């Protein structure tokens, strides 16, 4: 319960920060639009970069905007160029057991078979699921599922009609 509360509060705080950033960007956009209208330049967007030199923001204004955005990003915990925070190492999965290696081979063979045939039946889905049970939480299972999803999205694989979900 305590963990959920902490995560919920963190999400709420992040949402508030994003709203602040959105408001700030909106204010900056309005300032640019009013500046472009006052000088007769085209509105902010595609033609802003092509506007005459005198209608552009001064270097000082640009630096002030950049500093403000960097400050807001830093306060929100977002990425800031040149931040000295070390990156967390990517956790690696432990070596798979022999049973898991065999399940990867069997599931991989089934996935290759259905992708090459272009059709996946309900029985295929159940067979692949039976093998993937041994790989719960393993990156190999995610890779096999991704292979199926990519094939479906590229119209190289037609999923089982009327079947609920993928392996």
Secondary structure, 3 states (H helix, E strand, C coil): CHHHHHHHHHHHHHHHHHHHHHHHHHHHHHHHHHHHHHHCCCCCCCCHHHCCHHHCCCHHHHHHHHHHHHHHHHHHCCCCCCCCCCCCCCCCCCCCCHHHHHHHHHHHHHHHHHHHHCECCHHHHHHHHHHHHHHCCCHHHHHHHHHHHHHHHCCCCECCCCCCCCC
